[in-house]
Amino acid sequence: MAKRLFLLFGVNILIVATLGITLTLLQSFGIIPPIGESYQGLFIFCLFWGTGGAFINLMISKFLAKKMMGVRILDPKGSGSEIVQKVHALARRAGLETMPEVGVYESPEVNAFATGPSRSNSLVAVSSGLLNQMSAEETEGVLAHEVAHIANGDMVTMTLVQGVMNAFVMFAARVVASVINNAMRDEEGNGGLGFFAYFGVVMVLDVLFGILAAPVVAGFSRWREFRADNGGARLAGKDKMIAALEALQRNVERIDNSTDQKAFQSMKITNKSGLAALFSTHPPLAQRIETLRKKPL
């Protein structure tokens, strides 16, 4: 479970840990007031650093996707132009003024994802497995879902949620570490954890509380998937969106778990159950299909 959590939220946790180290050093050198002197000041700084980490993650998401997934950007007038034209047609229907980049990554998985820092700077990527396994109508449903993510501004709202959770994680870690430190002091105020021990406790708590916060972020992600399904149904048609989800359900076992792609599983469709579902960024496909069937457009 710990390995899976790292793969899903690893980039964000690493960024938060790096910012947390910086924050702790600033506190130790007196640049930021000690925690006992200003809880309000600490939370403001945690909010700044926490959201900063999430937005750094957002700003580099498109670059990382291209490099780590090996996404090949398609030429609108070259090979694969029909996919580009389909995405752009859906984007115009969704009211986007700047067209997303469209790319393909080599993988047997049947999947796709959208990423990028804004509606005007985005990427829609599909796997070669999806293009080989899905019909034109099913592919259009998947593409409509990804375009709906962009049109909804889901990358930014997800970042805001992650940023606020980061702030609470960093704040709680330092409050708990301070309580432990103060409990170890004697009546004269001597003792305590010491700088290096305090530093280590804070880092461990940053990671631990980050894992505990992950289900909250994942829960919001699952909600936005339902909204993107609804948006995709409006853009491509309800029948195509349902057909796309059914095709994904048939091919869900083809998800590629190669090492260089695990960091991006949170962007793509999954079908987890049980305890793992709490940390899943996507609802079960059967639930998504049933919800879409019942929802009037």
N, C-alpha and C positions, 0 to 999 in steps of 0.2 A: 504493500500500500504506500509506503514512504517513497519508493522509487516512482510509482505512478504519479503521486502528488508533485514530486520534483519535476517530472517531465511535463505535467500540465501547467504548472505555475512557476517553473524554475527560473525563467528569465526575469520575471517580476520580483521573485524573492531575492535573486542575486543583486538586482539593482537596489532593492530596499536595504539589503544587508550592507551594500557599499555606502549608500547614503547614511545608513545608521552608524557605520564606523566613523564617517565624517562628523556626524552630529555628536557622537560621544567624545570625539577628540576636541571639538569646539567647546563642549561643556568642560572637559578636563583642563583646558587652557584658560577657562574663565571668559571666553568670548560670548558664550550663552550662559545665563544665570543657572546655578545649580537647581536641580529639580525641586528641592525643598523650599526654595525661595519664590518660585513662580510656576505653579501648575498651568495657569492660563498661558503664560509665555511659552512653556514647553509644548503645549498642545498646538499653539499657532505655528511653531517651528516644525512640529511633526506633520501638521497639515501641509505646510509648504514643501517639506522634503518628501513626504509620502505621495502627494499628488505629482510632485516633480518626477519621482521615479516612474510612476505609471505613465506619465506623458512622454518620458524618454522612451519607454517601451513602445508606446504608440508611434512616435516619430520614426523609429527605426524598423517598425514592423514590416513595411513594404520591402525595404532593402534586405532584411533578414530572410523574408519569404523567398525572394528571388535567389539569394545566394545559397541558403540551406536546402531549399527544395529543388533547386536547379530549374526554376521556372524559365521557360523559353517564351519570350514575348512574341506574339503573332503579329505579322504585318497585315494591316487591313486590306492590302491589295495582293498579298501573296498566299502561300499555303496556309490553310486554316482560316481564310478570310470569312467563310460563312459563319464561323463561331463568333468572330469579332463583330460582324454585321448584326448578328442576333443579339449579342450583349448590348451593342450600341442602340439598337431599336428598342430594347427593353428599357435602357437607361433614359432615352428620350421620353418614352411613355411614362416613366417615373418622375419626370421633371428635372433630371440632372442636366446641367448646362455644360459641364466638362465630362467627356466620356472616360470611363475607366480604361486602364490598360487591361489587355486580355492575354493570358498566357496558358501554356500547357506544361505539366511536369510529368516525367516518365515514372509510372508506377502501375502495378496491377490492380491497385485499389480502385473502387468505384466511388469517387468523391470529388469535392470541389470546395473552395473557400474564397472569401473576400477579405481583404485587409487594406490598410492604408490609413494615413493620419486624418483624412477629411473626405467629404463628398467630392471635392475637386481634385483629389490626389489619391486615387484608389486603384486596386488591382483585383480582378477576378481571375482565378486560376482553376483549371480543371485537370484531372488526371487523364493520362492516355487510356487507362482502364475504363474510365467513364465513357470516353468517346467511342471505345470499341464495343462496350456492352449495352449502351442505352440507345433507344430509338431517338429520332429527331424531336419528337414530342416530349419524351421524358427528359431529354437534355435541356430543352427549353424551360421546362418546369424548374430544374435545378438552377439554371442560370437566372431565372426570374427571382428565385429565392435569394440568391447572392446579391443581385442588384437591389432587392428590397432592403437588405442589410445596409447597403451603402446609402440608399435614399432615406432610410430611417435614422441615419447617423449613429448606427449601433456601435461603431468602433469608438466614437467619442464618449457616448453614454457609458459604455462598458469601462472605459478608462476612468471616468469620473467616479464610478462605483468602486473600482479597484483602488483609486487614489484615496478615497475616504477611508476605506478599510485599511489601507496601508498606514494612514495617519493614526487610526485607533490601535493598530498593531504596535507601531513604534512607541506610542504614548504608553500603552499598557505595559510593554516590556520594560520601559524605564521606571515606571511607577513601582512595579513589582521588584525590580532589581534594587531600587532605593529602599523599599521596605525591608528586604533581606539584608541589605547593607546596614541599615540603622538597627535592626534586631541583633546584629552581631557586635555592636559597639557596647562598651561598658558605660558606667554612669558618668565618667569624665569625657566620654566621646571618643575614646581611643579604640583601636581595633577596626572592625569592619572587614569588608571583602578585600580592600586594596584595589589599586587601579586595574591591574591585569585580570584579577578574578572578577571584578565588577564588569569589566569589558567583555569577558567570556560569557558571563551570565546574561548580559544584555543580548549578545549575538544569538545565544541558544534560544532565548525567549522570543526574539524577533522571528526566528524560523518556526518555533512551536506555535506562536500565536498566528503566524502567517498561514500555517496549515489549518488551524481552527477557523480562520476567517474564510478559507477557500470555499466551503459549502455555501456561504452567503453570496459570494461572487458567482459561483456556479449556478445557484438558484436564479439569479437575475439573468444569467446567460440563457437558461432554459426558457424563461419567460419571453426573451427577445426572439427565440427560435419560433415560438408560436406566432408572434407578430410578423416575422419574416415569411412564414408559411402563408399567412393571410395576405400579405403584400404580394407574394409571388403568385397567388391565385388571382388577384386582381390584375396583375400585369400579363400573365400568360393564359389565364383561364383556370378555373377550379379543377377541371378534369385532368389537365396537364400537370398541375401541381400534385394532385393525388397520385397520378401515374408515376411521377418522379419519385415520390416517397415510397411507393410500393416497389419500384425498381431498386431503390437503395436498400430496402428491407431484404429483398431477395439476394442482394450482393454484399450484405454487410460483412460477411466473413472474409471478404477480399481486402479489408483494411490492411494497409501495409504498415508493419511495425518495425521497419528498419530503423537503425539508430539515428540516422541523420534527419528523420522525419518526425520523431516522437515529440519534439518541441512544438510542432504545429498541429498535434492531434486535437487541441482545444478549439481550433478554428473549424474543424471538420466534423462530419456527422459521426456520432457514435451510438451505440445501442446497449448501454450498460443497465444492469439491474442490481437489486440488493443494496448493500452498503455502498458499493461503487457508484450507484446512481446519485448519491448525495454530492459527489465530486464531479459528476458528469456535466459537461457544458451543454449537452443536448438531451432533450426528453426522449423516451423510447419512441421509435418510429411508429409502432402500432398506436400509441397514444396520439401522436401528431396526426396520423391519418384519420383516426376517429374524430378528433377535435375539428379537423378541417371539413370532414363530411357533414358535421352537425352545424357548423357555423355558416350563417347566411352572409352573402357578400353584397 
